[in-house]
Amino acid sequence: MRSLIIPLTILGLPLAEIAGFVVVGRAVGVAATLLLVLLSAVAGVALLRIQGFGVLRRVQESARKGIDPGLDVVGGALVFIAAILLIIPGFISDAVGIFLFLPPIRRALARFLQSRMTILTTGTGFYNARGARSERSQGQVIDLDADEFSRDDDDDNGSAPPSNRLSR
C-alpha cells in the first residue's frame, strides 16, 4: 500500500490542479484566473528573495556563534520548496506553498523533519596547523606533499617573485 502512495500522488496532483483551474475559471473568468496564477508566481519569487535572505542571514549568524544551524537549514529548504510551489501554476500547490511560508508552520514542520532525520554539520571556524581553533584565518595555507606540486620557473636562483616561489 505504501508503494502506491507516491505514484497516485504524482498522477493525482496534476488532475486536481486542472480541476482547480476549471472551478476557479468558471467562478471568476479566464483572465482573472490567469492573473491569479501570474501573481502567485511573482509572490513566490518575492517571498523567496525576502525570506531566503533572512534564513541565510540566520544560518550565517548561527555558524558564526558556533550554534548548530540545522533547524535554520531545514527551514531554508522549506522556504525554497514553498517558493517553488508558488511559482508552479496551480491553486493547490499555491495553498501548500503559502502555508509553508508561515513561520510557525515552517518551524513545526522543520522540527518534525529534524526529529526524523540525521543532519550532520561540520565544525565552524578555522583551525591552524596545531589543531587550535582561531576565529580568523591568518592567511592562505596550502598543505602539499612533495609529489603534489611542480615548479614552473626555469631559474632556481630566486629571481622569481616571492608569490611564485615555493618553500619546502
PyMOL commands that set and color helices and strands:
alter all, ss='L'
color gray80, all
select helices_A, chain A and resi 2-28+30-65+70-87+91-101+103-116+146-148+162-164
alter helices_A, ss='H'
color red, helices_A
select strands_A, chain A and resi 126-127+133-134
alter strands_A, ss='S'
color yellow, strands_A
deselect
rebuild
show_as cartoon
